[in-house]
């Protein structure tokens, strides 16, 4: 497995910092976010940020250092589209953990980060393979770094599947979905982009939208997760279907 990681070209530290931080600084590292980063440093949760390892519409993830080794720091963006704001509300309204919802956008982003942290804690107690949550404050979640030598593990979408046992990866993902359902949760955005793997193990990531079973759309979200996983693996040689994945998740 180490050989596969070595083949992935590792950018120079200076290039990562200059390109990555300059690109996102205006959208993510505003004064209030920098204040929170300073708080986390003073509290010895982190020692410092290194470079971005992932960027999406709602957040940027940095590789960072802590007194105990590498960690991942996920910073949710305050500046984003009104469409994304409406989408976020869909996953919050109806969740019994968050009965009151303030429409102020900064408050919504902080709640979104708190929701990710809460969901990661639930995963940990359920034995679901996901990043271990370490700390949450305002729009930042600090969690376990998943990778080796500063290089994050591949997303399932990026993995050369001809080099691994695809059926075993499929079984592990479905098993995690079943554990999550037994705990009373649904990921609600599970697909090949939100799963990290080293070719043998899997970790489910990006948890802010995850909901409890009591959410009115929980079953619909579960069906979509099962559809996504079945579609991806059926394309890659596994004899499965959405119906079979759903049955496996519900019966366990």
Secondary structure, 3 states (H helix, E strand, C coil): CHHHHHHCCCCCHHHHHHHHHHHHHHHHCCHHHHHHHHHHHHCCCCCEEEEEEEECCCEEEEEEEECCEEEEEEEECCCCCHHHHHHHHHHHCCCCCCCCCCCCHHHHHHHHHHHHHHHHHHHHHHCCCECCEEEEECCEEEEECCEECCEECEEHHHCCHHHCCHHHHHHHHHHHHHHHHHHCEECCCCCCCCEEECCCCEEECCCCCCEECCCCCHHHHHHHHHHHHHHHHHHCCCCCCHHHHHHHHHHC
